[in-house]
Structures are given as structure tokens and as C-alpha cells.
Amino acid sequence: MEPKSANITWQHSTIKKEDRNKLNKHKSRVLWFTGLSGSGKSTLAFALEQQLFRRHYRSYVLDGDNIRHGINRDLGFSPQDRTENIRRIGEVAKLMVDAGLIVIAAFISPYEQDRSMVRTLFADGEFIEVFIDCPIEECERRDVKGLYKKALAGEIPNFTGVSAPYEIPQNPDIIIDTSQLSIGESVRKIMDYLD
């Protein structure tokens, strides 16, 4: 998508991403967690952030609910708003990767096309799609926010997995089945991939 204004120019920094990676002693990248509500994306994202922090890696979690409190508070859950939500998050993650961070993006991101679009923002190896696989029955059982109950009662329209689709990733880089693996085992699996 082209900017609405034609009179803008991208300003390049004299400090390159490679320079920041060298200073940080690790490569920057985005780990894009996708999965149903209740699958464990946020829980796993923050556990991974703790592990990265212990290793002195500079990282930050972009969480779906947190982003909708701020930068995306003007968006709802229509298919168009979901696409714009993911586009904005992708652009923010791109800036953070350029700043030398490991970004852990935890978003339902239900559409394959949107996840593919975000992938194109990054160089090869910088976008790692992590499918947080969990049966919907388990997600409903874990439903600490009561969202599935409300969605099944018709109180929440466009709820992914109930009244809106979730497109399972076709070729994720990592698959984590949170109904079978503990948080610790899941973090180790991701860290093994990164190592």
C-alpha cells in the first residue's frame, strides 16, 4: 500500500541493522505467534521473553490485547479491521527488528494472506512463523476471559474459531502443540530453533 502523501521520503539511518546486531551479539528477527484465542500465545510469548532476557538478548513482546489498547484501538474485528491490525503490527515489528530487537508478536492473525503479507516485510530468516496449535476444545476449557462462552451465546460477533474463520498456517517454521507440551518444553523448542 502506497502512502496517501506523495511528498515524503524515507530517511535512512547511518547505523545499520547489522551494526545493531553486532552490538547486541544476536540477530534481530520477529517470532510471529499465531493461533486461536486461548491457545497459549501470550503465555508462551512472555515465557520466551524471560528466557531471552536471561541470555541478555534484547527482545520485546507485541501482544494482541496490548496493541488494541493503543495503536490499534480504532479497529474492530471485521475482516478488513483484522487485516489492518496485522498490517500495522507488521510495520511496527519491522521497525523494531531494524532497531536490533527480537520481536515476539502474539496475535491470532487468522488469515494466511495477512501473515504472508507481513513475511514480505522482512529479509530471509528474519520472520519466523510459530503456529501455536491447540484444539479448540482445549482453548474453550482454558477460556479465562470467558470469550468463547460469550461468542457461543452470540454476544461477541466475528469471534475466531466460532463465528469467524481461522486459516491454519500452511508452512509454519515451528509448530508448538500447547495441549501436549508444557510452557518450559515449548520455550526450549523455540530456543533450539533459534540456536
C-alpha positions as CSV (number, residue, x, y, z in Angstrom):
1,M,0.0,0.0,0.0
2,E,1.4,3.4,-1.0
3,P,1.3,6.3,1.4
4,K,-1.5,8.9,0.8
5,S,1.0,11.7,0.6
6,A,3.4,11.8,-2.3
7,N,5.8,14.3,-0.7
8,I,7.5,12.1,1.8
9,T,10.9,10.4,1.7
10,W,12.3,7.5,3.8
11,Q,15.2,8.8,6.0
12,H,17.9,6.2,6.2
13,S,19.9,5.9,9.4
14,T,23.7,5.9,9.3
15,I,23.6,3.0,11.8
16,K,22.6,-0.2,10.0
17,K,20.7,-3.2,11.4
18,E,23.9,-5.3,11.1
19,D,25.7,-2.8,13.3
20,R,23.0,-3.1,16.0
21,N,23.1,-6.9,15.7
22,K,26.8,-6.8,16.2
23,L,26.5,-4.6,19.3
24,N,23.7,-6.8,20.7
25,K,25.6,-10.0,19.9
26,H,22.5,-11.5,18.4
27,K,20.5,-11.2,15.2
28,S,17.2,-9.3,15.2
29,R,14.1,-11.1,14.0
30,V,10.4,-11.5,14.6
31,L,8.8,-14.6,16.0
32,W,5.2,-14.4,14.8
33,F,2.9,-16.5,17.1
34,T,-0.4,-17.3,15.5
35,G,-3.2,-19.5,16.9
36,L,-6.7,-19.5,18.4
37,S,-7.7,-17.4,21.4
38,G,-6.7,-19.4,24.5
39,S,-4.0,-21.5,22.7
40,G,-1.3,-20.1,24.8
41,K,0.3,-17.4,22.6
42,S,0.7,-14.7,25.2
43,T,1.7,-17.1,28.0
44,L,4.4,-18.6,25.8
45,A,5.5,-15.2,24.4
46,F,6.2,-13.8,27.8
47,A,7.9,-17.0,29.0
48,L,10.1,-16.9,25.9
49,E,10.9,-13.2,26.6
50,Q,12.0,-14.2,30.1
51,Q,14.4,-16.8,28.7
52,L,15.8,-14.4,26.1
53,F,16.3,-11.7,28.8
54,R,18.2,-14.2,30.9
55,R,20.5,-14.7,28.0
56,H,21.0,-11.0,27.6
57,Y,19.1,-10.8,24.3
58,R,17.2,-7.6,23.6
59,S,13.6,-8.6,23.0
60,Y,10.0,-7.3,23.3
61,V,6.6,-8.8,23.2
62,L,3.9,-7.3,21.0
63,D,0.6,-8.7,22.4
64,G,-2.8,-8.6,20.7
65,D,-4.7,-7.1,23.6
66,N,-2.0,-4.6,24.5
67,I,-1.8,-3.3,20.9
68,R,-5.6,-2.8,20.8
69,H,-5.3,-0.6,23.9
70,G,-3.1,1.8,22.0
71,I,-2.0,2.0,18.4
72,N,-5.0,-0.1,17.1
73,R,-7.7,1.0,19.5
74,D,-9.6,2.4,16.5
75,L,-10.0,-1.1,14.9
76,G,-12.7,-3.7,15.5
77,F,-12.8,-7.3,14.4
78,S,-14.3,-7.2,10.9
79,P,-12.1,-8.9,8.2
80,Q,-11.0,-5.5,7.0
81,D,-10.0,-4.3,10.5
82,R,-8.2,-7.6,11.2
83,T,-6.2,-7.1,8.1
84,E,-5.3,-3.5,9.0
85,N,-4.5,-4.6,12.6
86,I,-1.9,-7.2,11.3
87,R,-0.5,-4.7,8.7
88,R,0.2,-2.1,11.4
89,I,1.7,-4.7,13.7
90,G,3.9,-5.9,10.9
91,E,5.1,-2.4,10.2
92,V,5.9,-1.8,13.9
93,A,7.7,-5.2,14.2
94,K,9.7,-4.3,11.1
95,L,10.9,-1.0,12.8
96,M,11.8,-2.9,16.0
97,V,13.7,-5.6,14.1
98,D,15.6,-2.8,12.3
99,A,16.4,-1.4,15.8
100,G,18.0,-4.7,16.7
101,L,15.4,-6.4,18.7
102,I,14.0,-9.9,18.8
103,V,10.2,-9.2,18.5
104,I,7.7,-11.8,19.8
105,A,4.4,-10.9,18.1
106,A,1.5,-12.8,19.7
107,F,-1.6,-12.3,17.6
108,I,-4.4,-14.6,16.4
109,S,-3.8,-13.3,12.9
110,P,-6.4,-15.7,11.4
111,Y,-5.7,-15.1,7.7
112,E,-2.9,-16.8,5.8
113,Q,-2.8,-13.9,3.3
114,D,-2.2,-11.4,6.1
115,R,0.6,-13.5,7.6
116,S,2.2,-13.9,4.2
117,M,2.0,-10.1,3.7
118,V,3.8,-9.5,6.9
119,R,6.5,-12.0,6.0
120,T,7.3,-9.9,2.8
121,L,8.3,-7.0,5.1
122,F,11.4,-8.9,6.3
123,A,14.6,-10.3,4.9
124,D,15.0,-14.1,4.6
125,G,15.3,-15.7,8.0
126,E,14.0,-12.6,9.9
127,F,10.4,-13.8,10.0
128,I,9.7,-17.0,11.9
129,E,6.1,-18.1,11.9
130,V,5.2,-20.1,15.1
131,F,1.9,-21.9,14.9
132,I,0.6,-22.3,18.4
133,D,-1.5,-25.4,17.8
134,C,-4.2,-26.3,20.3
135,P,-7.6,-28.0,19.8
136,I,-10.5,-25.6,20.1
137,E,-12.0,-27.7,22.9
138,E,-8.9,-27.1,25.0
139,C,-8.9,-23.4,24.1
140,E,-12.5,-23.3,25.3
141,R,-11.6,-25.1,28.5
142,R,-8.8,-22.6,29.2
143,D,-11.0,-19.6,28.5
144,V,-10.0,-17.4,31.4
145,K,-11.6,-14.4,29.8
146,G,-14.9,-16.1,29.1
147,L,-14.7,-15.1,25.4
148,Y,-15.8,-18.5,24.0
149,K,-18.8,-18.6,26.2
150,K,-19.9,-15.1,25.1
151,A,-19.1,-15.9,21.4
152,L,-21.1,-19.2,21.6
153,A,-24.0,-17.2,23.1
154,G,-23.9,-14.7,20.2
155,E,-22.6,-11.9,22.4
156,I,-19.3,-11.5,20.5
157,P,-19.6,-11.3,16.7
158,N,-16.7,-12.3,14.4
159,F,-15.0,-14.4,17.0
160,T,-12.2,-16.5,15.5
161,G,-12.9,-20.2,15.6
162,V,-16.6,-19.7,16.4
163,S,-18.2,-17.2,14.0
164,A,-15.1,-16.2,12.1
165,P,-12.5,-18.4,10.3
166,Y,-9.0,-19.3,11.4
167,E,-6.8,-20.4,8.5
168,I,-4.2,-22.9,9.8
169,P,-0.7,-21.9,8.6
170,Q,0.4,-23.9,5.5
171,N,4.2,-23.9,6.2
172,P,5.0,-22.6,9.7
173,D,8.6,-22.6,10.7
174,I,7.7,-24.0,14.1
175,I,4.6,-25.8,15.4
176,I,4.0,-25.9,19.2
177,D,1.2,-28.0,20.4
178,T,0.4,-26.5,23.8
179,S,-2.1,-29.2,24.6
180,Q,0.9,-31.7,24.6
181,L,3.9,-29.6,25.6
182,S,4.5,-27.6,28.8
183,I,5.5,-24.0,28.7
184,G,9.1,-25.0,29.5
185,E,9.1,-27.6,26.8
186,S,7.6,-25.1,24.3
187,V,10.2,-22.4,25.1
188,R,13.0,-25.0,24.8
189,K,11.7,-26.0,21.3
190,I,11.8,-22.4,20.2
191,M,15.2,-21.7,21.7
192,D,16.6,-24.9,20.0
193,Y,15.3,-23.5,16.7
194,L,16.9,-20.1,17.3
195,D,20.2,-21.7,18.5
